[in-house]
Amino acid sequence: MRKLTFSFFVAASLLFGLQGSADAQTVTYLPAPPNSWTYPSDINNNGEAIGYSFSRTTHKCSAIRWVDGELSLLEGFDSSFASGINDAGVISGIGYRDTEALVNGEETPVIWVDGVPQELPTLGFGGCAYDVNSVGDVVGSVRNSPGGGVEPALWRDGELIVLDTPEGNGGFATTIDDAGLISGVCYAQNGGDFLPTQWSGGTAQVLPVTFGQNYVGSLGVNKTGAGRTSGYVIESRLLEDGQPYLVVVAVGWNSEGFRVLPRLDDNQSSWACDVNEQGVYAGYSRDSFGADVPVLWTEEGITRLPFAPGRTARAVALNETGLVIGNDTTEFSVPVIWNMNDVGQLGMSSARGTRGSLVPLTVRAKDGNAPVAGQQVNFSVNGTIVGTATTNRSGVARMMYRIPNVASGKIGVAASMNGMPTIVRAVEVDTLRSSAGVSGTFDEETGKVQLTASVNAIEPNKPVANGRVNFFMNGRRIASATTDSRGIARAEVAVPANVQDGTANIEARFTGDKLNRPITGRSSVGIDR
């Protein structure tokens, strides 16, 4: 999931109203190109969705997007696939310039910005862009030779970074969250095993795969949200006659290990395709008849998404505002969307503030259109009650909540009241304001400029350590460095040939981190060669 801004937030506890409130949810079929099979891929918090459509006439695929339910094609390639979208509407995907490129597997990694395609750099042999986060970082893979192997790739600020792999045998990055956590699959040295992998700070780590004696291998790693990764592994089972058969098992990974997600039928397969920041997984599980059933997983278990009897469907992505996108698979692939916002009768807006600040949590309780007065509302975080309030004549209960000293991101706060489904909304922890200064000294003997940047958090006033700083001269990036414990970053570089003697403008751009906002410091330096 990509999360930049949002208005409402649906998460784990809210979904328990599904079993008894299926009629309250809206299932809508999205438009699709005629005579095609259409596959959605992702949805952002503004409700914009993307995917691709396979034409049964031309036998080609076209990247597509839906905005306010209206379909449009993404231009620029003979064939294309859209795979990820962030809240700014930047779309990642794959393009093929012509039929020959498609046949030969000559992919072009691409992002669409305002519908305009921009090709991403490669090693010269093509690649794929699978996901994009809120700051525009893109992940995917690049080929290391013509028609050869693939390496996991990160594109940041338009530049290609080839990621290390655990066993040096290549792989691909499939997803990146807003904290920069990257997940994907790498290949083992034996060439046959997939290694589910996460990259944090550029360091690769194999995710745990010890799922027991029935474990056969990893099949795929899908979307990531707030440190959680969705995916699936393979188990070997035995039929009644003793013959083995393989079952796909939906799983979720986090920093503490893995979690096997429950299935509708233990002898059937299931797939986890996405996870949001509150740990709600979306995917599908086959029932006892082997039919695809769209489901969501929470900490409490598995829940069916409402769908017409006798039809099959899959959930493939979800956002933070209560929308789940998938496809009706009964006959051929048709895109659908579930709106979960009609569940329950408690209403609560999201809140936003910085660490240590007080923010209001406000709930409105209704019975139909009538307000519910005089009822106690419990507010809790991670299952622990943090406060209570009583609804007034308008059905409104309000309490102030002090944001703990945590990294920027989102905290899920649940509101519960007897007789109504629990609802969860987000308290967004904003990054702190920061300051940056920069200075430069020209060394006539070496012809180099010594650059020094200082980055500090304003609230509280303390240095920012381990912060990434990019140095620019006359608008051109010339160096990068990391701040030390005192918030100081230094670099020494030769003056670019196109910079004339005299006064040159220099900038130090702190890129921001989980706690602090990005900031730019500006100054000048005299050049006399």
N, C-alpha and C positions, 0 to 999 in steps of 0.2 A: 504494500500500500504506500502511496505517496500522500503526505499530509502537509499542506501548506497553510490553508485557512479553511475554516468550516463554521457552520452555524449550529448544527445539532449533532448529537453523538449517540449512536446506538451501540450497546455492548452486551456483555455476557448476560447479566441478570434479566435484561429486558426480554430476552428471547424465550423465557419460560412461559410467556403468555401465548406462545404459538399453538400449543396443543389444544387449548380451549378457545383460541381466538383466530383460527385460520381464516375465517370469513372476513376478518377485519383488515387483512393485508391485501395489497393490490398487486396483481400479476399482470404485466403489460407486455404485449408483443411489440418489438421494435421493427421499424421498416427495414427491408432488405432488398438488394437489387433483384430484378426479376430473373427467374430460372437459375437460381444460385443456391449454394449451401453457404451459410453465413455463420462465422464463428467469432463471438466476442472475446476479447483478451483482457481488458482492464477497464476500470472506472475510477474517476477521481472524485474529490469531495465536492465539486461543483456539479456533479451529475453528468459530466462529459464522459462518453464511453468510446472505446476504439476496438478494432478487430480487423478481420479480413473476410473477404467473400470470394468463393470459388465459383466462377461462371461455368455452367454446364454447356454453354454455347461455345465460348472461346477456349475453355480449359485453362484459363489463367486466373491468378489471384490478384485482388485489388485491396490495398489497405483502405479502411473506411473509418469514419467516426460519426458519432451521434451527438448533437448539441440540441438540447431542449426537445429530444425525441426525433429530430430531423436528421436524415442520413445525407452524408456527402462523401465523395471519394477523395483520397489523398493523391495528389498528382506527382509526376516526376519520373515514373518508371513504367516499363512495360508490364512487369509483375511486381507486387509488393505485399508486405505483411506489416501490420502495426501490432506492437507487442506491449508497450507500456505508455502511460500518460501521467504527468504530474499535475498539480493543481493550477499551474500557470498555463496549462494546455500544451506544453511541449510533449511531443510524441516520439517515441523511439521505435525503430523497426528495421526492416530489411528490404532492399530493392534489387531488382534485376533489370539491367538496362535493355536486354532483348531476350528473345527465346533461346539463343545460343548460350547466353550467360546462365539462364535458368537450367538448361540441360547440363551444362558443365559445372554447376554449383559455384558460379562466380558471384558471390553475394557482395552487396555494398551496404555497409552499416550507415544508417541515416537517422536524422531527427527532422521532424517537421515543426517549424516555428511559425505560428500563424498560418499554417497550411503550406508553407514554403519549404521544400526539402533542402537539407544541408547535409552533404556527405561528410562522414567522419574519416579521419586519417587511419591508415592501416600500415602493415608492413610491406604493402605492395601486392598482396595476393588476396585481398578481400576480407570480409568479416561480417558479423551480425551484431546489431544493437538490440538488447532484450529489455532493458528497463532504464528508467530515468527517475531521479528523486527530486525533491522540492528545490534544491539549489542548482539543478541542471547537470549533476554528475550522471554519466551514462555508463552502463556496464554491458558486456557481451563477450565476443570472442573475435580473434583475428587469425587468419591462416599464416603459417610460418613458411610456406612454400607453395608453388602452384599445385592446387588440388591436394595439398598435404595436410598435416595435422593442424590443430587449433590450439591457441593459447588464450587463457582468460584475459580480458581487457577491461580497462577503465579509461574513460575519456573525461578529463577534467580541464575546464577552461579551454576546450577545443584541442587539447593535447592528448596523445595516446600514451597510456602507461600499461605495459605488459606485466601482469601480476605473476608472482612466483607460484609454483605449484608444489604440493607436499613431496611428491616423488619425481618431479622434473619430467613428467610425461605428458604435459599439456592438460587442457580442460576448457571449461567455459564458465563465465559468471552469468547467472540468470537474473539476479535481483539485487537491489540496493535500497536501503531504507534511508530516512532523513538524517539519521545519526552517522551515515556513511558505512554501516555494516553491510558487507557484500557476501552473498551466498551463491553457491554454484556447485558444479560437479567437476572433479579432476579424475584423471585416469591413473590407475595403479601401474607399477612397472611391468606386471605380468600382462598388461594390455587388455585384460578381460573384465576387471572390476571397476565399478564406479565408486569414487570416494566423495561423499557429500562433504563440502568444504565451505568454511567461512573465512573471510579476510577482514581483519580489524587492524587499522593503521598500516595496511600493506602486508601484514603477516598472515600467512595461510595456516589454518588449523583444521584438521579432519574432524568432522562431527562424529559423535559416538554412534556406532552401528551394531553394538552387541545386543541384538534384540532376542537372543535366546537360541536354542538348538535348532529351531525351524528356520532361522534367518538364512537367506540365500544371497542377497545382494541388494544394493540400492538402485532404484529405478529412476528417480528424479528429484530435483530440488526446485521448488516453485517460489512464490513471492515471500518477502520478508516484511515484518512490521514490528517496530520497537524491540528488536533483538530476538524475535521469534521467527522461525523459518518453517514454511509448510513444505511437505513433500510426501514421498511414499517409498516403501521398501518391498521386497519380495520374500514371502515365506513359502516353504514347502509343506504341503499337507498330504494326508493319505485318504484315498477313497475307501469305501466299505470293503472293497475287494483287495485292498492293500496297495493299489496303484497310486503313485505320487501325482500330485497336481500342484500348480503354483497359485498362490493367492497374493494379490496386491494389498498392502496394508498402509492406510493413511497414518502419517506420523507428524509430529511437530518437534522442533528442536529449539532450545534456548541455551543460555550460558551455563545452565546447571545440568544439562543432559538432554534426554529425549522423552517424548511422551507418545505412546501408542494410542491413537484415537479409536474409540469404539465403532463397531460396525452394526448395521441393521441385522445382518446375518453373519455369524462368525465364519461360515464356510464360503462366503462371497467376498468380493474385492471392494476396496474403497480408495478414494484419491482425495488428498488435501491439496487444493489449488491456490489458496490465498489465506492470509491471516492479517487482521487489523491490529491496531495498537493496544486494544484491550484484550487480545488473545482469543478473539472469536475467529474460528477457522471456517472457510467455505470450501465445499467440494461436492462429492457425490458418493453414495454407497449403494451397492446392489442389494436388493431384497432377496427373499428366499426363492423368488422366481427368476433371479438374475436380471431384473429390470433396474435401470438407472434411476435413483431417487436423489433429488437435490437436497443437501443437508447443510446444517451449521453445527459446529462443535463449540461448546463452552467448557468451563471447568467441571460443570455438573453432568455433561454427557452430550448425546447426539440429539438433534431436533430436525424433523422433516420440514422442509419448506413447502408451503401449500402449492398444490398443483392438481390439475384436473385428473380424476380417476381414469385409469387405463392409458395414460400417457407417461412418457419418460422424459427426464430432463437432467441437466447438470448445472451446478453453480460453479462458476469459474473465477469470480472476483467479487470483492465487496469493498465498500468505503466506510468512512466514519460517520456518515449522515443517515444511515439506515437503508442504503440501496445495495442490492445484490444483483449481479448480472450473470446470465448463463444462457443456455440454449435448450430448446425443445428438441430432443433427439428421437422422437417417436418414429418419424418417417425419414426426414433429413434434417439438417441443422438449421433451426430458426431461432434468432436471438430473442431473449425475454429478459425482463427486469422485475425484481420484487421490491416493493416499497414497504419497509418495515415500520414506518413512522406512525401507522394507524393503530399500533398495538398499545393497549393500556390507556389509562385516563389521567395519568400523572404527566404534567408537562414541566420541563425544566430547561432553561437556557444554559449554554456553556459560559464559562467565566475565564478571565485572563488576567494575569498579573505577574510580578517578578517574585523571586524567592523572598520569603519573610513578610510579604505584603498581605493585607486582608482583602478578600474578595467576597462579594455576596453570592450565596447560593439560594436561588429562588425557585420554589415549586408552586404550581397551580394545580389543584385537584378538582376534577369535575365528575359528576354523575350525569352523563349525557351532556346537556348544556347547563345544568344546574351546578353551582359551586358547592363543594363539600367543606363545611365549616366545623371548627372545633375538634379536628382530628390531629393526632400527633404524627409527625413525619420524622423518620430517622435518617440521618445522613451518615454514610460510612465510606471508608477507603480501605480497600483490601480486606473487607470483612469486619473491620473494626469501626464501631460507631464513633464519629468525631463530633457529633452534636445533634440536637433535636430542636424542633420548632412546631408550633401548633398553627393550623390553618385559620385564617380570619374569615369574616363574613363573605369575602370574595373568593375564598378557597385558596388563599395565598399563604404560604409559609416561607419564612426567610431566616437564614442564619449567616453570620460572617465566618469565613474560613481562612485561617492563616496558612499560606502556602509554605510547606516545609523547605528546608535547604537541600533542594535536589537540582539535578541538571535540567536544562530547558527541555521541554517536551510536553507531554500531556499526562495528567493524573485523572483516573476515572473515579468520580464520586457518585455513589449510588444513593438514591432516595427511595425509601420504602414506607408504605402505609398499609395497615390492615385492610384486606379486601381488594387491593389493587396490585397489578404487576409492578415489580420493582423497575425503576428506570435508571439508567446511567448516563451521565453527561461528562464532558471533559472540562477540567481546569487546565488551561494551557499556561505552562510556566514559561514566561518570556525571558529571552536572554537579557543580560545586563548591559547597560551602556558602557562603552569603553572609549579610551582615548589613545592616540598614537602620535608620536613625534619622530622625525627623521632628520639626520644630518649627514653630510658628506664631506670628505677631505680628499683633494686631488694630490697625488704624489708624483712630482715632476720626474723623479728618477725612474720610477717603474711604469709611469703612464697609466696607473690604475687609480680607481676611486675607492676609498674605504667608506662603506655605508654602515650607519648605525641607526637602529630603530628601537624605540621604547614603547611598549604596549602596557596599559594599565586599565583595570576595571574601575569605573567611577564609583559604583555602589556595591560593596565597599571599596575604598581606595587601596588597591593592592595590585602588584604586578601580575601579569598573565603569563604563566609558564607554558612551555610546549605549544606555543601558538605559531601557526604558519604565517609567514610574512613574505610577500612578493615585492621586490624592489623594481621601480620603473624609472627610466630616464627619458624625458621628453615623450612620455606616453608609451614607450617600448619597454617590455619587461626584460630585465638584464640579470636578475638573480633571485634566488629564494633562500630563506633561512628560517630557523626555528628559534623562538625565544628561550632564554635560559631561565633559571629560577628567579632572576631579578627582572624578568620581562624584557630582556635585551636580546636583539637579533643583530648579527653582524655579517657582512659580506664584503669581499674585495674582488672587484672586477675591472677588466680593461674597458676603457671608454669606447663605445661602439664607433666604427669608422665614420658613420654618417652624422655624428654629433660634432658640431663646429666648436672651435675655441670660443670662450666667453662664459656666459652664465647658462647652465643647464638646469632644467626643472627636474627635481627628484621626488618620488613618492614612495611611501611604505604602506602597502595595503595589507592589513590584517584580515584574514579570510573569515574570522569568527570561529566559534566552537560551540559546544553544548551549553556553555554558561554565558558567553559574551558575544555581543553583536560585532559584526565586521565594522572596521573603521579605517580611514585613510589619513595618514599624516603627510604633509607637503612641505617642501623646502627647496633650496637651490644650492648649487655648488659651482665654484669657478673652475673652468678648464683652461689651462694654458700649456699647450704642448710645444 
